[in-house]
């Protein structure tokens, strides 16, 4: 029997499309039927597209970039391309799912960075999961139901109506987030923090010191550190460290990469330095973390062969 090397799946939207849909860059469906068609999505995986789920029924939990969130009716989560995700449901679950490619807004919005203004699309797991109020949840369901209707009933400018429903959904949820944050920081500080995180996301493997990012932001390291402590409750160095750890975890769930390759990818001097860093902040060696993730994937595969 041939042993297949276990590599975390990466799903493209084209592999999940229903042939009956009129649009090729977006999927919107009721969640229970979608889950029955794609049961393999419960195993840890990545998407190359944006992904949203609004739960209306169910228990259990799901993980986004290795952070665990309890499932409850009214909860909505948003995911950006590249994040690692898995579901662990307890009994029946339902709601709505939307998958869409960023290309759906090309030639429609002047700014290619338009989606980045929404805080839930910045690849920060704990800032992308919310329990909506009954009023906001009802509005969100109407938006998603409108999208589903447009995608299955050909009519004039269907795709433009889908885009409008999507944007209304994003704006409604973002307004709800903002209104619930009574102690919102000044706009200028929020902008600096946003730009810092964006820079970290681009340069975390090569720039490890807060002063390097402070220079790019034209502020002092002390200012950057104080701002992070005030808005995030942790220093700038910890933000950088957490991003390196996240990437290490994402790479470790892929068996096709050796520990040495991952160490090199993240610019550690050698395997020993990488292992010490990872164990210090997670309590596990890279090998132990990888084994734990593979056990989940292999256990899922074994259950589905029965």
C-alpha positions as CSV (number, residue, x, y, z in Angstrom):
1,X,0.0,0.0,0.0
2,X,1.3,3.4,-1.0
3,X,1.7,5.9,1.9
4,X,0.5,9.4,0.9
5,X,2.4,12.2,2.5
6,X,0.0,14.3,4.7
7,X,-0.1,17.9,3.6
8,X,-2.6,20.4,4.8
9,X,-5.2,21.0,2.0
10,X,-5.5,24.4,0.3
11,X,-8.9,25.0,-1.3
12,X,-9.5,27.2,-4.3
13,X,-13.0,28.5,-4.8
14,X,-13.3,26.8,-8.1
15,X,-13.0,23.4,-6.4
16,X,-16.1,24.1,-4.3
17,X,-18.4,25.7,-6.9
18,X,-21.8,24.4,-7.7
19,X,-22.2,24.0,-11.5
20,X,-25.7,25.5,-11.2
21,X,-24.4,28.9,-10.0
22,X,-24.3,31.8,-12.4
23,X,-21.2,33.4,-10.8
24,X,-17.8,31.7,-10.6
25,X,-16.1,34.0,-8.0
26,X,-18.6,33.6,-5.1
27,X,-20.5,30.8,-3.3
28,X,-23.4,31.6,-0.9
29,X,-25.5,28.8,0.5
30,X,-27.3,27.5,3.6
31,X,-24.6,26.0,5.8
32,X,-26.1,22.5,6.6
33,X,-26.4,21.4,2.9
34,X,-22.9,22.9,2.2
35,X,-21.4,20.9,5.0
36,X,-22.9,17.6,3.8
37,X,-21.4,18.2,0.3
38,X,-18.0,19.2,1.7
39,X,-17.5,17.1,4.9
40,X,-13.7,17.1,4.3
41,X,-13.7,20.8,5.3
42,X,-13.8,19.8,9.0
43,X,-10.1,18.8,8.8
44,X,-7.5,21.6,9.2
45,X,-7.2,23.4,5.8
46,X,-6.5,26.8,4.2
47,X,-8.5,28.8,1.7
48,X,-7.3,30.9,-1.2
49,X,-10.4,33.0,-0.9
50,X,-12.4,35.0,1.7
51,X,-14.7,32.9,3.9
52,X,-17.7,33.9,6.1
53,X,-20.0,31.8,8.2
54,X,-23.1,33.0,10.2
55,X,-24.3,30.3,12.6
56,X,-28.0,30.1,13.3
57,X,-27.9,26.7,15.0
58,X,-25.3,24.4,16.5
59,X,-22.7,23.6,19.2
60,X,-19.1,22.7,19.2
61,X,-16.1,24.8,18.3
62,X,-14.0,25.9,15.4
63,X,-10.4,27.1,15.1
64,X,-8.9,30.0,13.1
65,X,-5.1,30.1,13.0
66,X,-5.0,27.7,16.0
67,X,-7.3,29.9,18.2
68,X,-10.4,28.1,19.5
69,X,-13.9,29.7,19.3
70,X,-17.1,28.2,20.7
71,X,-19.9,27.9,18.2
72,X,-23.2,29.6,19.1
73,X,-26.3,30.9,17.2
74,X,-25.8,34.4,16.1
75,X,-22.0,34.1,15.8
76,X,-20.3,35.2,12.6
77,X,-16.7,34.8,11.6
78,X,-14.7,36.3,8.8
79,X,-11.5,34.7,7.3
80,X,-9.0,36.0,4.8
81,X,-7.0,34.0,2.3
82,X,-4.1,31.9,3.9
83,X,-5.5,31.4,7.4
84,X,-5.7,27.9,8.7
85,X,-9.2,26.6,9.8
86,X,-11.0,23.6,11.1
87,X,-14.5,22.7,12.5
88,X,-15.4,20.4,15.4
89,X,-19.2,20.4,15.6
90,X,-21.3,18.7,18.2
91,X,-24.6,17.5,16.6
92,X,-26.5,19.4,13.9
93,X,-25.4,22.8,12.8
94,X,-26.8,25.3,10.4
95,X,-26.5,28.9,9.2
96,X,-25.1,30.5,6.1
97,X,-21.7,30.4,4.3
98,X,-20.2,32.8,1.8
99,X,-16.9,32.2,0.0
100,X,-15.7,34.8,-2.4
101,X,-12.6,35.7,-4.4
102,X,-11.2,39.2,-4.1
103,X,-11.5,39.3,-7.9
104,X,-15.3,39.8,-7.5
105,X,-14.6,43.5,-6.7
106,X,-12.1,44.1,-9.5
107,X,-13.3,46.7,-12.0
108,X,-16.0,47.6,-9.5
109,X,-14.1,49.3,-6.7
110,X,-11.5,51.9,-7.4
111,X,-9.3,50.9,-4.4
112,X,-7.7,47.5,-4.5
113,X,-7.2,47.8,-0.7
114,X,-10.9,48.5,-0.1
115,X,-11.5,45.3,2.0
116,X,-8.6,46.2,4.3
117,X,-10.6,48.9,6.0
118,X,-12.7,46.2,7.6
119,X,-11.0,45.1,10.8
120,X,-12.3,41.5,10.5
121,X,-10.4,41.1,7.2
122,X,-7.0,41.7,8.7
123,X,-6.1,38.1,9.4
124,X,-6.3,38.6,13.2
125,X,-8.3,35.6,14.5
126,X,-9.7,37.0,17.7
127,X,-10.7,40.2,15.9
128,X,-12.8,38.3,13.2
129,X,-15.3,36.4,15.3
130,X,-18.4,38.1,16.8
131,X,-21.7,37.3,18.4
132,X,-24.2,39.6,16.7
133,X,-27.2,41.2,18.3
134,X,-30.6,39.8,17.2
135,X,-31.2,43.0,15.1
136,X,-27.8,42.8,13.4
137,X,-28.0,39.1,12.9
138,X,-31.4,39.5,11.3
139,X,-30.0,42.1,8.9
140,X,-27.0,39.9,8.1
141,X,-29.3,37.0,7.3
142,X,-31.4,39.1,4.9
143,X,-28.2,40.2,3.1
144,X,-27.0,36.6,2.7
145,X,-30.4,35.4,1.6
146,X,-30.4,38.2,-1.0
147,X,-27.0,37.0,-2.3
148,X,-28.2,33.4,-2.5
149,X,-31.3,34.4,-4.4
150,X,-29.2,36.5,-6.9
151,X,-26.8,33.6,-7.5
152,X,-29.5,31.1,-8.4
153,X,-31.9,33.3,-10.4
154,X,-30.5,34.9,-13.5
155,X,-31.5,38.5,-13.9
156,X,-30.1,41.8,-15.1
157,X,-26.9,42.9,-13.2
158,X,-27.0,39.9,-10.8
159,X,-23.3,40.1,-9.9
160,X,-23.6,43.8,-9.1
161,X,-26.5,43.1,-6.8
162,X,-24.4,40.4,-5.1
163,X,-21.5,43.0,-4.7
164,X,-23.9,45.5,-3.1
165,X,-25.3,42.9,-0.7
166,X,-21.8,41.9,0.3
167,X,-20.7,45.5,0.9
168,X,-23.9,46.2,2.9
169,X,-23.1,43.1,5.1
170,X,-19.5,44.3,5.7
171,X,-20.5,47.8,6.6
172,X,-23.4,46.7,8.8
173,X,-21.1,44.4,10.9
174,X,-18.3,46.9,11.0
175,X,-20.6,49.7,12.3
176,X,-21.9,47.2,14.9
177,X,-18.3,46.6,16.0
178,X,-17.4,50.3,16.1
179,X,-20.6,51.2,18.1
180,X,-19.9,48.5,20.7
181,X,-16.3,49.8,21.2
182,X,-17.1,52.7,23.5
183,X,-13.4,53.4,24.2
184,X,-12.3,53.5,20.6
185,X,-8.8,55.0,20.2
186,X,-8.2,58.2,18.2
187,X,-8.3,57.6,14.4
188,X,-4.6,58.5,14.0
189,X,-3.5,55.9,16.6
190,X,-5.7,53.3,14.9
191,X,-4.1,54.1,11.6
192,X,-0.6,53.8,13.0
193,X,-1.5,50.4,14.5
194,X,-3.1,49.2,11.3
195,X,0.0,50.2,9.3
196,X,2.3,48.6,11.8
197,X,0.4,45.3,11.6
198,X,0.4,45.5,7.8
199,X,4.2,46.0,7.8
200,X,4.7,43.1,10.3
201,X,2.6,40.9,8.0
202,X,5.0,41.7,5.2
203,X,8.3,41.7,6.9
204,X,8.0,39.5,10.0
205,X,10.6,37.0,8.7
206,X,13.3,39.6,8.1
207,X,12.6,42.4,10.6
208,X,12.3,41.3,14.2
209,X,12.9,44.5,16.1
210,X,10.3,47.2,16.9
211,X,12.8,50.0,16.0
212,X,12.9,48.7,12.4
213,X,9.1,49.1,12.1
214,X,9.1,52.4,14.0
215,X,11.6,53.8,11.4
216,X,9.3,52.7,8.6
217,X,6.4,54.4,10.3
218,X,8.4,57.6,11.1
219,X,7.8,57.4,14.8
220,X,10.0,56.5,17.8
221,X,10.2,53.0,19.1
222,X,8.9,54.2,22.5
223,X,5.8,55.7,20.8
224,X,5.1,52.5,18.9
225,X,5.6,50.4,22.0
226,X,3.3,52.7,24.1
227,X,0.6,52.6,21.3
228,X,0.7,48.8,21.2
229,X,0.4,48.5,24.9
230,X,-2.5,50.9,25.0
231,X,-4.5,49.4,22.1
232,X,-3.5,45.8,22.2
233,X,-2.3,45.3,25.8
234,X,1.1,44.0,24.7
235,X,4.4,45.6,23.5
236,X,5.3,45.9,19.9
237,X,8.0,43.1,20.2
238,X,5.3,40.7,21.2
239,X,3.2,41.6,18.2
240,X,6.1,40.7,15.9
241,X,6.9,37.5,17.9
242,X,3.3,36.4,17.7
243,X,3.3,36.8,13.9
244,X,6.5,34.7,13.6
245,X,4.9,32.0,15.8
246,X,1.7,32.0,13.7
247,X,3.7,31.6,10.5
248,X,5.7,28.8,12.1
249,X,2.5,27.0,13.0
250,X,1.0,27.4,9.5
251,X,4.2,26.0,8.0
252,X,4.4,23.1,10.5
253,X,1.1,21.7,9.5
254,X,2.5,21.1,6.0
255,X,4.5,17.8,6.1
256,X,6.2,18.6,2.8
257,X,8.4,21.2,4.6
258,X,11.2,19.9,6.9
259,X,11.9,21.7,10.2
260,X,15.2,22.9,8.7
261,X,13.3,24.4,5.7
262,X,10.9,26.2,8.0
263,X,13.8,27.5,10.2
264,X,15.4,28.9,7.1
265,X,12.2,30.3,5.8
266,X,11.7,32.3,9.1
267,X,15.4,33.4,9.1
268,X,16.5,31.6,12.2
269,X,20.2,30.9,12.5
270,X,19.6,27.1,12.7
271,X,17.2,24.4,13.8
272,X,18.3,24.7,17.4
273,X,17.4,28.4,17.7
274,X,14.1,27.8,16.0
275,X,13.2,24.9,18.3
276,X,14.1,26.8,21.4
277,X,12.1,29.8,20.3
278,X,9.0,27.7,19.4
279,X,9.1,25.6,22.6
280,X,9.6,28.7,24.8
281,X,6.4,30.3,23.6
282,X,4.2,27.3,22.9
283,X,5.4,24.7,25.3
284,X,5.9,22.2,22.5
285,X,8.8,21.5,20.1
286,X,8.0,22.0,16.4
287,X,8.0,18.2,16.0
288,X,5.4,17.8,18.8
289,X,3.2,20.5,17.4
290,X,3.3,18.9,13.9
291,X,2.5,15.4,15.3
292,X,-0.5,16.8,17.2
293,X,-1.9,18.4,14.0
294,X,-1.2,15.3,11.9
295,X,-3.0,13.1,14.4
296,X,-6.1,15.1,13.9
297,X,-5.9,14.9,10.1
298,X,-5.1,11.2,10.1
299,X,-7.9,10.5,12.6
300,X,-10.4,12.2,10.3
301,X,-9.2,10.3,7.3
302,X,-9.5,7.0,9.2
303,X,-13.0,7.7,10.3
304,X,-14.1,8.5,6.7
305,X,-12.7,5.2,5.4
306,X,-15.0,3.2,7.7
